[in-house]
Amino acid sequence: MYPLTLPREINSLRYFSVIAIFLMMYFVFSVVLHSFLNGFHHGVRKDIVYFQSGNTAVQGLAIFMAAYLSQLNCYKVYDELYKPTVRRLTLTGGISASLCFILYALTGVFGYYDFGAAVTGSALKLYNPIKEPYMGVSYAIIMLKLCVGYGLNMIPLREAIYHVTKVDGKAIMWWKHALFVSAMAVLTLLGGLFLPNVNTAVGLVGGFSGGFISYIFPALMYMYSGNWTLQKVGWFHFVMTYILLICGVIGVVFGTISTIYGHFYS
């Protein structure tokens, strides 16, 4: 993971990202194949729950918000985009989010159909990579994907700290850049070692950070950017901005509280 955090630009990771995407497609195919080979011998399982209630249902809200928390790299991607325009950024972002949705949906649905009520956290804990070599390859693929994803997540964190401390990320000396990135890598390693449940981290990131960064802040920035009236922006933008703000408040409040509650009382 560490070497992929050193490049200054996201563009430097494009080849690793392309490889990781195709490998993740193999992983999703393996999950679907395993489900058909093992989960549908006697039809659809009887223990499938299609609608949850209570804290279990609300806790899923924070995880969904974390899954699409892609705005962090938005400015960096726009800065490095070929002929950057809002239209190009919207198109590329929409395509990537749609692809992620397809992969998420296939993995979640067929993984749940495969194991049913046995899935309490991650379905990865329920496969046997030794008896099923193709799933063993999928486990290795997940490790590679985590390495690429870690590098992509560290870039906006690093750039945010550079911005707050008024440091030019492009002009800073390489040894200072490497030293700073190394310190962040050590801190995240310590956090990973002492964090007992990854779902807790994902829930907190999605519910609290995701609610603010993806919903509340964009809505408020649009409202207070000037000339934001019903006559100027129209009904669609006016209503959708308020919906975005309200959804963000709901996500922050209920997503964060349900994650903390689930961590201590589940």
Backbone bond lengths (Angstrom), bond angles and torsions (degrees), N, CA, C in turn:
res aa  C-N    CA-C-N  psi(-1)  N-CA   C-N-CA  omega(-1)  CA-C   N-CA-C  phi
1 M - - - 1.457 - - 1.528 112.27 -
2 Y 1.318 116.24 -41.00 1.459 120.78 -171.20 1.528 113.68 -58.38
3 P 1.350 120.14 -46.69 1.476 118.71 -178.12 1.521 113.87 -58.47
4 L 1.337 117.88 -30.16 1.460 120.22 -177.54 1.526 112.57 -76.90
5 T 1.320 118.16 -7.24 1.466 120.86 176.34 1.526 112.36 -89.91
6 L 1.322 117.90 -11.46 1.461 121.44 -174.90 1.526 114.61 -77.44
7 P 1.354 120.50 -35.27 1.475 119.07 -179.43 1.525 112.00 -58.14
8 R 1.322 115.39 145.47 1.463 120.18 -179.23 1.531 112.08 -78.69
9 E 1.333 117.71 -25.51 1.453 121.15 -173.33 1.524 111.40 -118.61
10 I 1.334 115.36 147.28 1.463 120.89 174.33 1.519 110.29 -63.41
11 N 1.315 116.22 -32.63 1.459 121.75 -179.07 1.527 112.11 -56.88
12 S 1.331 116.86 -26.61 1.464 120.87 179.61 1.520 112.36 -68.99
13 L 1.334 117.05 -19.02 1.464 121.44 -177.62 1.524 112.59 -101.46
14 R 1.332 117.86 10.47 1.467 119.63 -172.50 1.528 112.33 -64.14
15 Y 1.331 117.43 -38.32 1.466 119.11 -179.40 1.525 110.87 -69.59
16 F 1.331 116.52 -41.15 1.466 119.68 176.01 1.527 110.43 -61.83
17 S 1.335 116.58 -37.99 1.463 120.00 -179.12 1.526 111.38 -66.30
18 V 1.325 116.75 -42.98 1.470 120.17 179.42 1.522 110.45 -62.14
19 I 1.326 116.39 -44.70 1.468 120.29 178.39 1.523 110.40 -61.76
20 A 1.336 116.62 -43.01 1.468 120.50 -179.35 1.525 111.42 -63.20
21 I 1.332 117.63 -37.02 1.469 120.63 179.51 1.524 110.80 -63.66
22 F 1.329 117.04 -47.24 1.466 119.85 -179.93 1.527 111.43 -65.90
23 L 1.321 116.68 -36.51 1.462 119.20 177.66 1.527 111.09 -67.55
24 M 1.335 116.93 -36.68 1.462 119.32 176.98 1.525 111.42 -66.65
25 M 1.322 116.78 -31.65 1.465 119.50 174.28 1.526 110.46 -62.98
26 Y 1.330 116.28 -38.19 1.463 119.47 175.65 1.527 110.66 -63.62
27 F 1.327 116.51 -41.33 1.462 120.16 178.74 1.525 111.17 -61.34
28 V 1.332 116.85 -45.14 1.465 120.37 179.13 1.521 110.21 -62.68
29 F 1.325 117.00 -41.54 1.466 120.35 177.10 1.523 110.75 -60.70
30 S 1.333 117.26 -38.79 1.467 121.06 179.01 1.523 111.12 -65.17
31 V 1.331 116.96 -40.44 1.467 120.65 178.22 1.524 110.72 -63.81
32 V 1.322 116.88 -44.72 1.467 120.81 179.16 1.522 110.44 -64.02
33 L 1.335 117.28 -43.96 1.464 121.35 179.43 1.521 111.18 -62.34
34 H 1.329 117.20 -44.24 1.465 121.02 179.36 1.525 110.76 -62.60
35 S 1.324 116.41 -36.91 1.459 119.78 179.14 1.522 111.17 -65.52
36 F 1.320 117.67 -41.96 1.464 120.55 179.09 1.526 111.70 -69.27
37 L 1.337 116.88 -33.80 1.462 120.13 -178.16 1.523 112.76 -78.21
38 N 1.332 117.31 -26.88 1.464 119.75 -173.04 1.526 114.47 -123.25
39 G 1.306 117.98 -27.82 1.455 119.63 -171.80 1.510 116.11 -96.55
40 F 1.331 117.74 -10.28 1.463 120.25 -175.31 1.521 112.68 -120.78
41 H 1.338 117.16 25.25 1.466 119.59 178.68 1.524 111.62 -63.26
42 H 1.318 116.29 -37.64 1.467 121.24 -177.79 1.530 110.81 -119.23
43 G 1.312 115.34 35.11 1.454 119.25 -179.09 1.521 111.51 82.87
44 V 1.312 116.09 -166.15 1.462 121.23 -179.88 1.521 109.63 -70.34
45 R 1.322 116.52 137.35 1.463 121.65 -178.78 1.527 111.28 -59.88
46 K 1.335 114.83 150.68 1.463 120.48 -178.88 1.525 112.92 -82.90
47 D 1.342 116.45 -17.03 1.464 118.95 -176.00 1.533 112.62 -95.22
48 I 1.319 116.81 15.20 1.461 120.12 178.98 1.531 110.01 -73.45
49 V 1.327 115.65 129.52 1.468 121.96 177.30 1.527 107.63 -109.94
50 Y 1.317 116.62 116.65 1.460 120.75 -176.14 1.529 112.50 -86.59
51 F 1.314 117.88 -25.86 1.465 121.40 179.54 1.524 108.87 -134.36
52 Q 1.333 115.49 125.96 1.455 121.13 177.34 1.523 109.78 -97.31
53 S 1.302 115.45 164.64 1.462 121.14 176.67 1.522 109.10 -138.83
54 G 1.309 115.63 168.37 1.456 119.97 177.31 1.516 112.93 72.31
55 N 1.329 115.52 -153.88 1.455 121.20 -175.71 1.520 112.31 -65.17
56 T 1.333 117.54 -29.83 1.462 120.62 -179.94 1.519 111.09 -61.03
57 A 1.323 116.79 -42.18 1.463 120.54 179.63 1.520 111.53 -69.60
58 V 1.327 117.03 -41.67 1.462 120.70 -177.76 1.522 110.85 -69.72
59 Q 1.333 117.41 -35.35 1.456 120.76 -179.50 1.521 111.06 -63.24
60 G 1.314 116.94 -30.69 1.456 119.69 176.92 1.512 113.08 -65.20
61 L 1.340 117.35 -24.54 1.458 121.53 179.09 1.520 111.24 -60.05
62 A 1.329 117.38 -44.91 1.461 121.30 -179.13 1.524 111.35 -65.84
63 I 1.329 117.24 -36.12 1.463 120.60 179.76 1.521 110.38 -67.69
64 F 1.331 117.24 -40.35 1.461 120.60 176.96 1.527 110.87 -63.07
65 M 1.319 117.03 -40.29 1.461 120.27 -179.90 1.520 110.96 -65.72
66 A 1.329 117.32 -35.92 1.460 120.58 178.15 1.520 111.15 -69.75
67 A 1.341 116.81 -33.14 1.463 120.61 -177.17 1.525 111.96 -63.57
68 Y 1.314 117.58 -28.98 1.465 121.01 -177.41 1.525 112.06 -112.54
69 L 1.307 116.72 25.15 1.463 121.03 179.22 1.532 108.73 -82.04
70 S 1.318 116.04 72.29 1.464 121.24 -176.45 1.525 112.85 -105.61
71 Q 1.327 117.59 -1.28 1.463 119.76 -177.81 1.519 112.63 -68.86
72 L 1.325 117.10 -16.79 1.462 120.19 -175.90 1.521 111.81 -59.49
73 N 1.331 116.52 -37.37 1.458 120.87 -177.82 1.523 112.87 -95.27
74 C 1.319 117.17 8.76 1.462 120.93 -172.45 1.532 111.68 -59.41
75 Y 1.317 117.50 -51.66 1.463 120.12 -176.70 1.522 111.81 -67.32
76 K 1.315 116.25 -37.18 1.460 119.94 179.46 1.523 110.60 -66.67
77 V 1.324 117.23 -41.88 1.463 121.02 178.03 1.528 110.32 -64.91
78 Y 1.324 116.84 -43.16 1.470 120.40 179.17 1.521 110.84 -60.93
79 D 1.317 117.25 -40.61 1.461 121.72 -178.77 1.521 111.66 -64.99
80 E 1.336 117.20 -31.39 1.464 120.99 -177.02 1.525 112.56 -101.88
81 L 1.332 117.47 2.23 1.459 121.72 -177.10 1.524 110.67 -71.12
82 Y 1.338 115.76 145.10 1.463 120.65 175.63 1.525 109.00 -69.81
83 K 1.330 117.57 122.29 1.457 123.26 -175.30 1.533 110.31 48.47
84 P 1.307 117.61 67.72 1.474 121.08 -172.86 1.523 113.27 -64.23
85 T 1.313 115.04 125.40 1.460 123.00 172.12 1.524 107.48 -141.91
86 V 1.328 115.86 161.01 1.464 119.92 178.05 1.523 110.21 -62.58
87 R 1.325 116.82 -37.60 1.463 121.07 179.65 1.526 111.02 -62.11
88 R 1.337 116.74 -45.49 1.467 120.11 179.69 1.528 111.16 -64.18
89 L 1.320 116.46 -42.22 1.457 119.73 -179.89 1.527 110.74 -64.93
90 T 1.333 116.90 -42.12 1.466 120.43 178.47 1.523 111.08 -63.36
91 L 1.330 116.65 -41.70 1.465 120.85 -179.31 1.523 111.24 -65.20
92 T 1.322 116.79 -48.83 1.465 119.72 -179.48 1.524 111.45 -65.93
93 G 1.332 116.63 -39.22 1.463 119.60 177.31 1.514 112.29 -64.97
94 G 1.336 116.63 -40.49 1.461 120.01 178.48 1.518 112.76 -65.18
95 I 1.332 116.62 -41.16 1.468 120.28 178.71 1.524 110.83 -64.23
96 S 1.331 116.54 -45.41 1.465 119.84 -178.25 1.525 111.53 -66.43
97 A 1.340 117.40 -40.74 1.466 120.11 178.63 1.525 111.25 -66.24
98 S 1.329 117.22 -37.13 1.468 120.69 178.08 1.520 111.10 -66.04
99 L 1.333 116.66 -41.43 1.461 120.06 177.54 1.522 110.74 -63.50
100 C 1.336 116.43 -42.17 1.466 119.98 177.43 1.522 110.92 -61.20
101 F 1.334 116.97 -41.24 1.463 120.19 179.46 1.526 111.15 -60.82
102 I 1.322 117.12 -43.45 1.468 120.53 -179.89 1.523 110.80 -62.47
103 L 1.331 116.78 -45.28 1.468 120.40 -179.70 1.527 111.03 -66.33
104 Y 1.338 117.03 -42.43 1.466 120.74 178.08 1.524 110.81 -60.98
105 A 1.332 115.93 -46.67 1.464 120.40 -175.75 1.524 111.27 -64.34
106 L 1.317 117.41 -45.97 1.463 120.47 -179.65 1.522 111.10 -62.53
107 T 1.336 116.54 -44.66 1.465 119.89 -179.49 1.519 111.39 -64.90
108 G 1.326 117.02 -46.50 1.461 120.26 -177.98 1.513 113.28 -66.28
109 V 1.326 116.92 -46.38 1.464 120.59 -176.37 1.522 111.36 -66.40
110 F 1.331 117.07 -50.78 1.463 119.32 -176.13 1.527 112.14 -74.89
111 G 1.345 117.29 -29.44 1.456 118.93 173.61 1.515 111.72 -65.77
112 Y 1.331 116.49 -38.18 1.468 120.88 178.23 1.523 111.23 -71.56
113 Y 1.324 117.31 -40.88 1.463 120.09 176.54 1.530 111.60 -63.57
114 D 1.318 116.26 -27.55 1.465 120.50 -178.49 1.523 111.76 -73.29
115 F 1.341 117.42 -44.67 1.464 120.94 -172.15 1.528 113.83 -113.86
116 G 1.307 118.24 -15.43 1.456 120.67 176.17 1.515 113.49 63.62
117 A 1.328 116.20 -133.05 1.463 122.12 -175.27 1.521 112.99 -66.46
118 A 1.334 117.75 -13.14 1.468 120.37 179.36 1.524 111.77 -68.80
119 V 1.323 117.32 -18.33 1.463 121.21 179.25 1.524 108.69 -80.04
120 T 1.308 116.47 105.21 1.464 121.70 178.79 1.520 112.28 -110.56
121 G 1.309 117.73 -22.39 1.451 121.93 178.13 1.511 109.33 -137.85
122 S 1.312 115.93 -95.21 1.457 121.33 177.19 1.522 109.89 -105.43
123 A 1.325 116.61 134.09 1.464 121.43 178.44 1.522 111.69 -70.04
124 L 1.319 117.86 -15.29 1.464 120.75 -179.68 1.523 112.15 -61.91
125 K 1.332 116.65 -26.51 1.467 120.29 -179.24 1.523 112.30 -73.40
126 L 1.319 118.09 -11.24 1.462 121.62 -173.24 1.526 113.26 -99.86
127 Y 1.313 118.06 -10.10 1.463 120.38 178.14 1.523 110.10 -84.73
128 N 1.323 115.63 158.96 1.466 121.81 177.56 1.525 108.35 -115.04
129 P 1.327 118.05 95.40 1.469 120.06 -175.26 1.521 113.93 -70.19
130 I 1.335 117.59 -13.92 1.471 120.16 179.82 1.528 110.30 -82.88
131 K 1.322 117.09 -47.08 1.465 120.62 179.31 1.526 112.10 -75.53
132 E 1.310 116.46 -23.93 1.464 121.01 -179.42 1.527 108.64 -121.21
133 P 1.331 117.12 90.24 1.473 120.48 -173.53 1.528 113.79 -57.93
134 Y 1.330 117.61 -33.80 1.466 118.38 -178.66 1.527 111.35 -66.31
135 M 1.346 116.83 -28.41 1.457 118.95 174.30 1.523 110.93 -76.69
136 G 1.331 117.00 -29.42 1.459 120.04 174.00 1.517 111.51 -62.23
137 V 1.342 115.77 -40.38 1.465 119.90 175.30 1.528 110.14 -63.21
138 S 1.315 116.53 -38.52 1.465 120.55 178.72 1.524 111.47 -62.98
139 Y 1.328 117.17 -36.72 1.462 120.17 177.50 1.527 110.62 -63.22
140 A 1.326 116.37 -41.88 1.466 120.18 177.44 1.529 110.62 -63.65
141 I 1.329 116.05 -36.56 1.464 120.82 178.12 1.527 110.70 -64.07
142 I 1.326 116.49 -41.25 1.466 120.20 178.29 1.526 110.59 -60.50
143 M 1.318 117.05 -40.00 1.462 120.37 178.65 1.523 110.95 -61.85
144 L 1.349 116.55 -42.95 1.461 119.76 178.76 1.523 111.07 -65.49
145 K 1.322 115.84 -41.22 1.461 119.63 179.67 1.528 110.93 -63.08
146 L 1.328 117.22 -38.83 1.462 120.54 177.79 1.525 111.18 -62.56
147 C 1.327 116.27 -36.26 1.465 119.91 178.51 1.526 110.74 -62.96
148 V 1.334 116.28 -45.51 1.466 120.31 179.50 1.528 110.65 -67.39
149 G 1.333 116.48 -44.74 1.457 120.10 179.65 1.518 112.59 -62.43
150 Y 1.329 116.43 -36.27 1.460 120.09 178.60 1.526 110.60 -63.05
151 G 1.322 116.24 -44.11 1.457 119.57 178.48 1.517 112.38 -62.05
152 L 1.334 116.90 -41.05 1.465 121.01 179.85 1.528 111.79 -68.20
153 N 1.324 117.69 -31.84 1.465 120.72 178.99 1.523 112.43 -78.04
154 M 1.318 116.68 -29.32 1.460 119.50 -179.27 1.522 112.10 -74.58
155 I 1.332 117.04 -26.81 1.465 119.84 -178.31 1.530 111.97 -62.16
156 P 1.335 120.89 -51.32 1.475 118.72 178.69 1.521 113.32 -65.73
157 L 1.335 117.40 -32.13 1.460 119.80 176.47 1.519 110.50 -63.85
158 R 1.319 115.46 -45.41 1.462 120.48 178.41 1.523 111.32 -63.61
159 E 1.332 117.00 -44.73 1.462 120.55 -178.63 1.529 111.49 -65.10
160 A 1.337 116.84 -35.38 1.464 119.82 178.56 1.526 110.82 -64.58
161 I 1.324 116.53 -42.50 1.468 119.92 178.80 1.523 110.46 -66.96
162 Y 1.335 117.13 -40.18 1.463 120.21 175.74 1.531 110.81 -58.83
163 H 1.325 115.95 -42.07 1.465 120.00 -177.76 1.526 111.12 -66.33
164 V 1.327 116.95 -43.49 1.465 120.68 -178.89 1.523 110.87 -65.58
165 T 1.323 116.72 -38.54 1.469 121.10 -178.85 1.525 112.58 -87.67
166 K 1.357 116.66 6.27 1.469 122.40 177.73 1.532 112.23 58.88
167 V 1.324 115.07 44.32 1.463 121.81 176.86 1.523 108.51 -109.17
168 D 1.325 116.82 132.64 1.461 121.50 177.33 1.525 108.83 -81.05
169 G 1.331 116.43 110.32 1.454 120.35 -176.92 1.509 114.00 -62.99
170 K 1.349 116.90 -25.10 1.464 119.92 -179.88 1.525 112.45 -84.98
171 A 1.336 116.52 -23.27 1.461 119.98 -175.42 1.523 113.42 -102.48
172 I 1.316 118.62 -13.45 1.455 120.91 -177.67 1.528 110.74 -62.96
173 M 1.317 117.02 143.15 1.464 121.29 -179.19 1.526 110.00 -61.50
174 W 1.346 114.97 145.76 1.467 119.88 -173.10 1.517 112.04 -60.99
175 W 1.332 118.40 -40.39 1.462 119.90 -176.00 1.534 110.42 -68.21
176 K 1.342 117.14 -34.24 1.462 119.54 176.18 1.530 110.58 -68.79
177 H 1.321 115.34 -40.55 1.465 120.09 177.77 1.523 110.54 -61.31
178 A 1.327 116.65 -46.80 1.465 120.79 -179.34 1.525 111.45 -64.76
179 L 1.321 117.13 -38.08 1.463 120.89 179.46 1.524 110.68 -66.00
180 F 1.312 116.80 -42.10 1.463 120.65 179.80 1.526 110.99 -66.07
181 V 1.325 116.81 -44.07 1.463 121.07 178.97 1.524 110.46 -63.74
182 S 1.323 117.04 -38.44 1.466 120.70 178.95 1.523 110.98 -63.60
183 A 1.320 116.61 -40.09 1.465 119.84 178.33 1.526 110.99 -63.33
184 M 1.336 117.31 -40.86 1.464 120.22 177.97 1.524 110.89 -65.85
185 A 1.327 116.73 -37.44 1.461 120.11 179.28 1.526 111.07 -64.46
186 V 1.329 116.94 -39.44 1.464 120.56 178.33 1.530 110.46 -65.21
187 L 1.324 116.92 -42.29 1.466 120.39 179.60 1.528 111.50 -63.56
188 T 1.321 117.12 -42.14 1.469 119.40 178.41 1.522 111.19 -67.96
189 L 1.327 117.23 -33.54 1.464 120.21 176.40 1.521 110.69 -63.53
190 L 1.320 116.70 -44.77 1.465 120.22 178.01 1.528 111.01 -63.18
191 G 1.333 116.32 -39.65 1.454 119.35 177.10 1.513 112.12 -63.20
192 G 1.334 117.11 -39.75 1.454 120.76 178.19 1.515 113.11 -67.22
193 L 1.323 116.75 -33.90 1.467 120.34 -179.55 1.523 112.21 -70.75
194 F 1.330 116.60 -35.54 1.462 119.93 -174.06 1.526 113.27 -100.63
195 L 1.324 117.48 -2.00 1.462 119.89 177.66 1.519 108.82 -88.41
196 P 1.328 119.05 116.03 1.465 121.20 -171.98 1.519 114.43 -73.36
197 N 1.320 118.49 -28.32 1.460 120.93 -172.60 1.520 109.47 -138.50
198 V 1.330 116.13 121.44 1.463 119.79 -178.28 1.524 111.34 -67.59
199 N 1.336 117.77 -29.05 1.464 120.02 178.53 1.526 111.75 -63.77
200 T 1.340 115.88 -31.52 1.463 119.35 176.94 1.523 110.74 -65.00
201 A 1.326 116.27 -44.45 1.463 120.22 178.93 1.520 111.42 -64.11
202 V 1.343 115.98 -44.99 1.465 120.00 179.92 1.526 110.77 -63.58
203 G 1.334 116.56 -40.74 1.456 120.16 179.50 1.513 112.86 -64.55
204 L 1.330 117.09 -42.04 1.462 120.54 179.23 1.522 111.25 -67.96
205 V 1.327 116.00 -41.96 1.466 119.58 178.28 1.524 110.73 -63.05
206 G 1.336 116.07 -44.49 1.456 119.23 -179.20 1.508 113.41 -71.05
207 G 1.340 116.84 -46.17 1.452 120.22 -176.22 1.514 113.42 -69.88
208 F 1.323 117.53 -46.53 1.462 120.55 -175.90 1.530 111.41 -88.33
209 S 1.331 116.63 -63.92 1.467 119.77 -177.77 1.521 111.53 -65.99
210 G 1.347 116.12 -44.80 1.457 119.25 -179.16 1.510 113.02 -62.91
211 G 1.328 116.84 -38.83 1.455 119.73 179.02 1.517 112.57 -63.23
212 F 1.328 116.49 -40.91 1.462 119.97 179.66 1.527 111.83 -74.28
213 I 1.340 116.39 -51.33 1.463 120.11 -172.76 1.523 112.17 -70.40
214 S 1.327 117.18 -39.23 1.465 120.28 -173.64 1.519 113.78 -90.59
215 Y 1.322 118.25 -22.80 1.456 120.17 -172.32 1.527 112.99 -123.52
216 I 1.335 116.65 -60.22 1.465 119.81 -171.07 1.527 111.91 -69.43
217 F 1.337 117.24 -52.01 1.463 119.80 -177.64 1.531 113.20 -60.87
218 P 1.353 119.70 -47.10 1.479 118.09 178.43 1.528 113.12 -59.51
219 A 1.342 116.44 -40.41 1.465 119.09 179.82 1.528 111.32 -64.83
220 L 1.326 117.01 -45.74 1.467 120.23 -179.16 1.530 111.67 -66.95
221 M 1.326 116.41 -38.20 1.469 119.10 178.52 1.521 111.25 -63.74
222 Y 1.329 115.79 -39.29 1.467 119.38 178.10 1.526 110.63 -66.31
223 M 1.330 116.18 -41.31 1.464 119.87 -178.75 1.524 112.21 -64.90
224 Y 1.332 116.98 -38.70 1.462 120.72 -173.67 1.529 112.88 -101.67
225 S 1.333 116.96 14.41 1.464 119.79 178.54 1.529 112.35 -81.34
226 G 1.325 116.83 -9.27 1.458 121.30 178.35 1.518 112.74 107.69
227 N 1.326 116.23 146.08 1.469 122.88 178.43 1.527 112.25 57.92
228 W 1.319 116.03 33.84 1.472 119.14 -179.77 1.519 108.36 -99.17
229 T 1.307 114.35 91.24 1.456 121.49 175.89 1.519 108.42 -134.80
230 L 1.312 115.40 165.05 1.463 119.88 -179.51 1.524 110.97 -61.51
231 Q 1.328 116.55 -37.51 1.459 119.78 -178.77 1.528 111.67 -69.95
232 K 1.333 117.13 -33.68 1.465 120.46 -176.33 1.531 112.28 -81.90
233 V 1.317 118.25 -41.21 1.473 120.21 -173.03 1.520 112.83 -99.10
234 G 1.317 118.72 -20.20 1.456 121.24 179.96 1.524 112.47 89.58
235 W 1.346 114.60 165.09 1.463 120.15 -176.17 1.524 112.62 -62.51
236 F 1.319 117.13 -41.50 1.467 119.93 -174.48 1.526 111.04 -61.31
237 H 1.327 117.31 -54.80 1.463 120.56 -178.92 1.528 111.15 -65.29
238 F 1.314 116.90 -35.60 1.459 120.94 -179.01 1.530 110.77 -64.03
239 V 1.320 116.43 -50.25 1.466 121.03 -177.99 1.524 111.15 -69.39
240 M 1.333 117.14 -44.16 1.462 120.33 -177.03 1.527 111.67 -65.92
241 T 1.323 117.69 -31.42 1.466 120.05 177.30 1.519 110.87 -65.77
242 Y 1.322 116.61 -42.42 1.461 119.74 177.63 1.530 111.38 -67.57
243 I 1.315 116.92 -37.87 1.467 119.77 176.97 1.522 110.22 -63.00
244 L 1.335 116.41 -41.44 1.461 120.69 178.10 1.522 110.81 -60.94
245 L 1.331 116.78 -43.55 1.461 121.44 -179.80 1.525 111.28 -65.36
246 I 1.325 117.05 -45.41 1.468 121.03 -178.88 1.526 110.83 -64.90
247 C 1.332 116.96 -42.30 1.472 120.16 178.01 1.523 111.11 -62.69
248 G 1.337 116.84 -36.31 1.455 119.94 177.84 1.514 112.41 -65.24
249 V 1.324 116.62 -42.80 1.468 120.49 177.95 1.525 110.51 -62.56
250 I 1.332 116.78 -43.82 1.467 120.53 178.03 1.524 110.69 -61.81
251 G 1.339 116.40 -43.23 1.458 119.88 -179.59 1.513 113.11 -64.25
252 V 1.342 116.50 -42.30 1.465 120.00 -179.64 1.523 110.88 -65.63
253 V 1.321 116.72 -47.95 1.467 120.42 -175.59 1.523 111.23 -68.70
254 F 1.318 116.71 -59.63 1.461 120.04 -173.65 1.526 112.14 -75.79
255 G 1.332 117.32 -36.91 1.460 119.63 179.66 1.514 112.81 -64.60
256 T 1.329 116.64 -45.38 1.468 120.49 -179.36 1.523 111.47 -68.46
257 I 1.325 116.92 -46.22 1.468 120.28 -178.45 1.524 111.08 -63.92
258 S 1.329 117.41 -43.10 1.466 120.08 -178.91 1.519 111.58 -66.16
259 T 1.339 117.18 -34.46 1.464 120.06 177.78 1.521 110.90 -65.81
260 I 1.330 116.78 -46.03 1.467 120.45 178.76 1.523 110.60 -64.52
261 Y 1.322 116.62 -42.36 1.468 120.66 178.71 1.530 110.76 -62.53
262 G 1.325 116.71 -44.88 1.455 120.08 -179.85 1.513 113.05 -65.24
263 H 1.333 117.05 -31.50 1.469 120.24 179.72 1.524 111.62 -67.55
264 F 1.322 117.34 -38.24 1.460 120.35 -175.05 1.525 113.84 -93.35
265 Y 1.329 117.58 -23.96 1.463 119.00 -172.41 1.523 114.40 -120.09
266 S 1.334 118.10 -0.40 1.462 118.70 179.42 1.522 110.21 -80.40
